Amino acid sequence: MAEGRILVVDDEPQVRKLLETYLGRSGFTVRTAVDGLDALEQLREEVPDLIITDVTMPNLNGLELTRRLRTSHKTARVPILMLSALKQEHDVLEGYAQGADDYVGKPVELTILRAKIDLLLRRSQLSQPAVGGAVGEVIGFLHGKGGVGATTLAVNTALAMMVRSPDRVGLLDLNTTFSDSPLLLDLRSLHPLTRLAELHGDIDDETFDRFVTVHSSGVRVVVANIVPEEAEWVSVPAAQLAIDRLRKRSDYVVVDLPANFTEQTLAAIDVARLLCIVTTNHLPSMKGARDCLSVLTKINFAPEKVRIVLNQATPGGLTVEQVGSFFRRPPDAVVGYSELFDPAADAGRPVILGNPSSSAASDIRKLAQMIDSSLGI
């Protein structure tokens, strides 16, 4: 029985043959690539369990290949083992700096290589979220144009879900430039995901808890960033780690997504059980929402996992029927216009808590119920 899938990337035919033969006999399924560009082409077809790459190669070297893989939502967490005849301290450190998990000098001692492979695969398996209903459901709030109130809906929906699952709801604000959920919840003394870059080695649950702020309602909140110029510090692995850790302790994880399809956004979409596409009843935001639906179709996201949420954020606008005609389907949930949302944001007390008997809070509860129904709960 094969023990895993390995991609070997090396421009030396004899090295590729040696590793393919040895690892194949050890029970692995092995594919080979002659350089970094060849590897990227093969990774479009299949993502392996582990990658072994040489450093010095034509066209695209191992350092650049590793850097690219660490910025992709599909390969950010695949273990990478570097092989190289360059064994000076600065060479090894450069490999780790680009995201390599281990570094082995050439000529290769095969038994040591096998031990390192086994260790990396075990570590990778342990880092994966549990399977079989042991983790929370991820619900993403996505929009194609800013100003549609997606964060307001995400925050209020997370609070509404606490009725069904007290202290078992997570909220991840994945807006890497501007995270507004802390303002809506009046949260301070935050530790954003940008600070993960300061830590080294494996991050256990206790360490990750530093990045979780528990709201007075019991909702566990994680924010991507609070300083706009540090947006690039929110790595794809950081986003994936946050989702995994919140899922371990939650029945629901509500993710407030930005109006883009960055690798961080795609990392959340990868594990989302449901995506709520938020739009207002005005054409610019409706077009943005339709563009989102088009992108989701292109990346083969299952249409049955998509819901359209109409947020009547301002007075007037198109009717619900006209919005339904635009999308060729009626909205799955409608949150009517209310003057309560802006004062609630200013006070840091969402309407679901501050005005629980209002029509606005009622609409939020209906939205949460629609999500529950869609999840089959």
Secondary structure, 3 states (H helix, E strand, C coil): CCCEEEEEECCCHHHHHHHHHHHHHCCEEEEEECCHHHHHHHHHHCCCCEEEEECCCCCCCHHHHHHHHHCCCCCCCCCEEEEECCCCHHHHHHHHHCCCCEEEECCCCHHHHHHHHHHHHHHHHHHCCCCCCCCCEEEEEECCCCCCCHHHHHHHHHHHHCCCCCCCEEEEECCCCCCCHHHHHCCCCCCCHHHHHHCCCCCCHHHHHHHCEECCCCCEEEECCCCHHHHHHCCHHHHHHHHHHHHHCCCEEEEECCCCCCHHHHHHHHHCCEEEEEECCCHHHHHHHHHHHHHHHHCCCCHHHEEEEEECCCCCCCCHHHHHHHHCCCCCEEECCCCCHHHHHHHCCCHHHHCCCCHHHHHHHHHHHHHHHHHCC
